[in-house]
Amino acid sequence: MMLFEFQLLSLDEKLDILYREGVYVGKYKEEGLWTILYQLDYFYIEVIYRQYRRYIKRIYCFTSTSLLDPYLEGIQIELLVS
């Protein structure tokens, strides 16, 4: 699926595809909002919740790896290389 195709879907369709086919990358909490990152094919999707996994504030899609910085802090590199 291409990014523009995903963006044309309804919220329910996006969530269905995301939960079935998306790969969980990470999450973080900031200013009372939970942001969960998934990868789907060649793009990333952030799902921003007002209450963890209950109320979606917005879904944001992107391809730039520069936006991955908030998730890198949560990755424990030593677990990956040992």
C-alpha positions in Angstrom: 0.0 0.0 0.0 1.2 3.5 -0.8 1.1 6.4 1.6 -1.5 8.4 -0.4 -3.7 5.3 -0.6 -3.6 4.9 3.2 -4.5 8.6 3.7 -7.6 8.2 1.6 -9.1 5.5 3.9 -11.6 6.2 6.7 -10.4 6.1 10.3 -11.8 2.6 10.8 -10.2 1.3 7.7 -6.8 2.8 8.7 -7.0 1.3 12.1 -8.0 -2.1 10.7 -5.0 -2.2 8.3 -2.7 -0.8 10.9 -3.5 -3.3 13.6 -3.4 -6.3 11.1 -0.4 -5.4 9.0 1.5 -2.6 10.7 4.7 -3.3 12.6 4.9 -1.7 16.1 8.0 0.4 16.4 7.7 2.2 19.7 5.8 4.7 21.9 6.3 7.7 24.1 4.2 10.0 26.3 4.5 13.7 26.2 2.2 16.5 27.6 -0.5 13.9 28.5 -0.7 12.4 25.0 0.5 8.9 24.1 2.1 8.5 20.6 2.5 5.1 19.2 4.5 4.5 16.0 3.9 1.8 13.4 5.6 1.0 10.1 3.5 -0.1 7.2 5.3 -0.9 4.0 7.6 2.1 3.3 6.1 4.7 5.6 5.4 5.4 9.3 2.2 6.1 11.1 1.9 7.8 14.4 -1.4 7.3 16.3 -1.8 10.0 18.9 -4.1 9.1 21.8 -5.5 11.5 24.5 -6.1 8.5 26.7 -3.9 5.4 26.0 -5.5 3.3 23.3 -8.9 4.8 23.9 -9.4 8.2 22.3 -7.5 9.0 19.1 -6.6 12.6 18.7 -5.1 12.2 15.3 -3.2 9.9 12.9 -0.1 11.3 11.2 1.7 9.5 8.3 5.3 10.3 7.1 8.3 8.8 5.3 11.1 10.9 6.8 13.4 9.0 9.2 14.2 12.4 10.9 10.9 12.2 12.7 11.9 9.0 14.5 14.1 10.7 17.1 11.6 10.5 20.0 11.4 6.7 19.6 15.2 6.1 19.5 15.6 7.1 23.2 13.4 4.1 24.2 15.4 1.5 22.3 17.9 -0.4 24.4 20.8 -1.0 22.0 22.6 -3.4 24.4 19.7 -5.8 24.1 20.0 -5.8 20.3 23.7 -6.5 20.1 24.2 -9.1 22.9 
